[in-house]
Amino acid sequence: MTAIKQLAGQTLWYGGSNIAARFLNYLLTPLLTYLMADHAGMKEYGDYSLLYVWIAIVNIVFTYGFETGYFRFSNKEGIDKKRLFETAFGSLIISSLGLALIFSLFRTPINDFLQLGPHPEYIVWVMVLIALDAVSAIPFAKLRQENRPRKYAFVKVAGILVNMSTIVLMLVVMPGWLQHIPGSAFARWYNEQNRLGFLILANLLQNIFVFLALFGEWKQFKFRIDTRLWQQLLSYSTPMIIVGLAGMVNEVLDRQMLARLLPLPQDESMMLVGIYSANYKLAIVITLFIQAFRMAAEPFFFNQSRGQEAPVLYARVMKWFVITLCVAFLCTALYLDVWKYMVGPPYRSGLGVVPILLGANICLGVYYNLSVWYKLTDRMRMGMYITLAGAVITLVGNYIFIPYYGYYAAAWTTFTCYAFMMVLTYLLGQKYYPVPYAVKKLLSYMGSMVLLYLLHRGVVQLTENWQETNQFITRVAAGTVLLLCFVLLVVRVEQKELRTLPLIGKWLK
């Protein structure tokens, strides 16, 4: 139980920082969707969402799996951790500078492909922010490996505050202030930009701040790349490029395919991309738990892998992870009447995709937990094949169904992809690295979650024609009762283990 408490504590820190950072960043969603509620604004929001799809994909190329490689090799006997850091960090510095330069040389054709308007210089800004993000990956990994979540949390949250402050300054404060100095050089520069450019600039300033805030982790760095160690790192991490790219295809390429495959004019397609992207962010609660868990779990799993009880420990971790995801699902799906106010009114037509995407993210979270087997057994290629199979489902499903069903096709394809990857990873994992997962119990929890959601949908249908205030109160009250039912179910089933916890156990006794 001590190991799980350690993981829970670290997840709380990583989760707290990610939740705080994401929540602060998430506050931009209502700001942007309310500010960009006109036709042109919705198209710009679609452009912004689509650009960040490609940023996520290109970032995989820039980091080429060295973060995971760093965790793996830092736990191997005989590895000099200082030399490992210098090798990984130095490699990313050289490659990031080179890749940023190459992409910047092709900024005009890239800009034309993305249809971002007369601002190819934005591509250069994007390349710089991606390069900074990539070289910051190893210092962040060092913090996680050394179990220093407090500094990790500070840097993450402070970086988001820089981003938010810049966006508010550029989009809210500056327009009024520049009316007093309309002829200044800054005013002329400002008027030549668009809102997409200001969002990119805010992200760039955030990454500059983060890299400098991590100075303590790389201030003693020297360019001493161990060629043999670098080759070993690259050999281990190379499949992660394919895994990462295919994973990003599964996670974000649906928006690109929406923009290209919808049988509508370009402006209308981009508006629908904006609607889908805004509602995608309402599924953020589950994503937060997944990311928080991954931040803590990846080094934790590697550190615990030498113990004889590791498989039993991993099974217990999975149980509590699934319970947490079920609670996160219900906290979002049962309160959509509250969450919908986080997006502007024109974007709420896409609320129906939120429960589907929440379910997809549960499958993704379970998949990440299950995938520990191919990382611990050095079978990274197996992970690559699983993710590629998911990418095929994503591409084929979206290509066939988007022209007919729009963003609902994108949501259901995402769910199908992650469910397939989850099941396949479990079956292969039990063959190569058996873990005694409580499958029946996990399925029971997820089944109960779905049943409670369907009951709430019945309440929603029943109150469809009620007065708005009564409708809101009834739906929220019903959601609260159903959520408490799930919590009581967990307490009843898991009371023996819960009684061993410091605060909860005392209350249960």
Disulfide bonds with the S-S distance in Angstrom:
none
